[in-house]
Amino acid sequence: MKTSARTQIFALAKSRGIRYQRLADDELAEVVTRLSDDDVTTDDVEDLVVALKRSGAISGSEMVDLLGQYLNEKYHVRSV
């Protein structure tokens, strides 16, 4: 059985000693999102992927791939 994206993300972060830390830019993004009447909330896994990217542990394309895999699993999306 294939390892879930969630498991891969937590394992990578643990092996690199990376944890998500909220930054001022995150606060600003939340305010802008709220002012535009959007409802965007992230979970601990999505935040951890951001932390991995910020730290340089993964590239931008790896971030997109991991998030895509994770969200597909989270929302039970099947590829056609």
C-alpha positions in Angstrom: 0.0 0.0 0.0 1.2 3.5 -0.9 2.2 5.8 1.9 -0.2 8.7 2.3 0.9 12.2 1.5 0.1 13.2 5.1 2.5 10.5 6.4 5.2 11.6 3.9 4.9 15.2 4.9 5.1 14.6 8.6 8.0 12.2 8.2 10.0 14.7 6.0 9.4 17.5 8.5 10.4 15.3 11.4 13.6 14.2 9.7 14.5 17.8 9.0 13.4 19.1 12.4 11.0 21.5 10.7 7.8 22.9 12.4 5.4 25.4 11.1 5.7 28.9 12.7 3.1 31.5 11.9 4.8 34.6 10.4 3.6 38.2 9.9 3.0 37.5 6.2 0.6 34.8 7.3 -1.3 37.3 9.4 -1.5 39.7 6.4 -2.7 37.0 4.1 -5.4 36.1 6.5 -6.6 39.7 6.7 -6.6 40.2 3.0 -8.5 36.9 2.5 -11.1 37.9 5.1 -11.5 41.4 3.5 -12.1 39.8 0.1 -14.9 37.7 1.6 -13.0 34.5 0.9 -13.1 31.6 3.4 -9.7 29.9 3.2 -8.5 27.9 6.1 -5.5 25.6 6.2 -4.9 22.6 8.4 -1.7 21.5 10.1 -0.6 19.4 7.2 -0.9 22.3 4.7 0.9 24.6 7.1 3.7 22.1 7.5 4.1 21.9 3.7 4.5 25.7 3.7 7.1 25.4 6.4 9.0 22.8 4.4 9.1 25.1 1.4 10.1 28.1 3.5 13.0 26.2 5.0 14.2 25.1 1.6 13.6 21.4 2.3 11.4 21.2 -0.8 11.2 23.1 -4.0 8.1 25.0 -5.2 7.2 22.2 -7.6 7.6 19.6 -4.8 5.3 21.8 -2.6 2.6 21.8 -5.4 2.9 18.0 -5.8 2.7 17.3 -2.1 -0.2 19.7 -1.6 -2.0 18.2 -4.6 -1.5 14.6 -3.3 -2.6 15.6 0.2 -5.7 17.5 -0.9 -6.7 14.7 -3.3 -6.5 12.2 -0.4 -8.2 14.6 2.0 -11.2 15.2 -0.3 -11.2 11.6 -1.7 -10.5 12.9 -5.3 -9.7 10.2 -7.8 -7.8 10.8 -11.0 -9.6 10.0 -14.2 
